[in-house]
Amino acid sequence: MDSMLAGCNTSEKIKALIASRNQNQNDLAKILGLSAPAIVDRISANRWDVKELEKIAECFGIDPKELI
């Protein structure tokens, strides 16, 4: 991902990633098989499961390490 996101936390990177693809948190919820409120909770707490990060990275064609 862009070096512009260096220093951002995982949730900030995920938000930027979905926005750059003209998607939203509901789209992310569908990708992960979660409810929209669950996505809001994860973003707010910046708490992500490794499997979730792997799925996000796979869907967006990036290395999961770029989200950390």
Backbone hydrogen bonds, N-H to C=O, Kabsch-Sander energy under -0.5 kcal/mol:
donor,donor_aa,acceptor,acceptor_aa,energy
5,L,2,D,-2.0
6,A,3,S,-1.8
8,C,5,L,-2.4
13,K,9,N,-2.2
14,I,10,T,-2.5
15,K,11,S,-2.7
16,A,12,E,-2.2
17,L,13,K,-2.4
18,I,14,I,-2.6
19,A,15,K,-2.1
20,S,16,A,-2.3
21,R,17,L,-0.8
22,N,19,A,-1.8
23,Q,18,I,-2.9
28,L,24,N,-1.9
29,A,25,Q,-2.3
30,K,26,N,-2.0
31,I,27,D,-2.2
32,L,28,L,-2.2
33,G,29,A,-1.1
34,L,29,A,-2.6
39,I,35,S,-1.6
40,V,36,A,-2.2
41,D,37,P,-2.3
42,R,38,A,-2.2
43,I,39,I,-2.7
44,S,40,V,-2.7
45,A,41,D,-2.5
46,N,42,R,-1.3
47,R,42,R,-1.5
48,W,46,N,-0.5
53,L,49,D,-2.3
54,E,50,V,-2.5
55,K,51,K,-2.2
56,I,52,E,-2.7
57,A,53,L,-2.6
58,E,54,E,-2.4
59,C,55,K,-2.5
60,F,56,I,-1.8
61,G,57,A,-0.7
61,G,58,E,-0.8
62,I,57,A,-2.5
66,E,63,D,-2.2
67,L,64,P,-1.8
68,I,65,K,-1.0
